[in-house]
Amino acid sequence: MLNIDTIMLFVGFSAVDFTWLLLSLIFLLAFSLHVFLFHSSAKFTQSRSFQLFQDLIRYGKTKNSQRPAYVRVFDVPKRWFSHFYMVSVVWNGLLITLSLRTSLLGSDLPLWLSNTLGFLTDSSAAAWKGVPLSTALAQMLLWVHSARRLQECAQVSVFSGSVIHAAQYAFGLGYYVLLGLTVLCVGGPHLQEGTPASLTQLQWCHAAGILLFLWGSLHQHRCLRLLAHLRTGASELVIYVSLAIVTGGRVLTWWLVVLYVLFNQALAAQLCHEFYRRKFEHYPKQRKAFIPFLF
């Protein structure tokens, strides 16, 4: 009987690839179930299982204000979103520092980090030497993105009394930890050994990715200021695509991250789309939820 390890070996997936693929499929399933169940009978939509599912995928303004008491037990304030970016700024700042020490001073990565990267990529921990320029740039852009979102949470966003599910909060805390590790994994030991970051490695993809990142970041910031959260999902996706370009766009791992962001933001956009349609009488009927002209 085939087990997960055998399947991963057969398709050439590493542990980090499998993790992002699994997360992508989970959010695709959640999106598909929501769209299907949204038009179900009124009797079913009042069932406890449906209410639990909806409470798990919704957050903030899209949560039903008349939810039963048994689901409110898992509520935490939505303003705790800022904790995600605090963790990301600290964690990814640490990873950048370790990467620079490795590249500039010739130091080895800490054993705990090289062992973790070796496990995630199914490679030898001893193979992780140096950090190529594309990886260092992606790390720095991720840190800038996290720092900007932290600033927006503190000075721009208005959370009022909205809430998120405790499971969403726990997932968010771990998300940026895994994301930072994934950026290092994308470089890969076969690329990193003996190839420390250097300006001589600059390529067109680095400039193109950085420009796309800056455009996506600016657009997302403007959307947040205009309270048009329905459109920030597309900007978020652009930011992750820009990081894929910075890393050269040749590694499957990061495109699996992009796939996850696509399904994650598609679900969030659909929920916001439905909310605005119910809330505002003059909301444009022809507007798409996530990607213009598609859905």
RAZIPE-V705185 format. One line per field, one symbol per residue. ss: DSSP state (H for helix, E for strand, L for the rest). burial: # if it has 24 or more other ideal C-beta (glycine too) atoms within 12 Angstrom, else .. Layout:
BEGIN
ss->???
burial->???
END
This chain:
BEGIN
ss->LLLHHHHHHHHLLLHHHHHHHHHHHHHHHHHHHHHHHLLLLHHHHLLHHHHHHHHHHLLHHHLLLLLLHHHHLLEEEHHHHHHHHHHHHHHHHHHHHHHHHHHHHLLLLLHHHHHHHHHHHLLLHHHLLLLLHHHHHHHHHHHHHHHHHHHHHHHLLLLLLLEEEHHHHHHHHHHHHHHHHHHHHHHLHHHHLLLLLLHHHLLHHHHHHHHHHHHHHHHHHHHHHLLLHHHHHHHHHHHHHHHHHHLLLLLHHHHHHHHHHHHHHHHHHHHHHHHHHHHLLLLLLLLLLLLLLLL
burial->............#########.##..#..##..#...#...........##.###########.......#..###.#.######.###.##########.##....##...##.###.####....#######################.##...#....####..##.###.###############.##..###...#...##..##.##..##.###.##....#####################.##########################............##.....
END
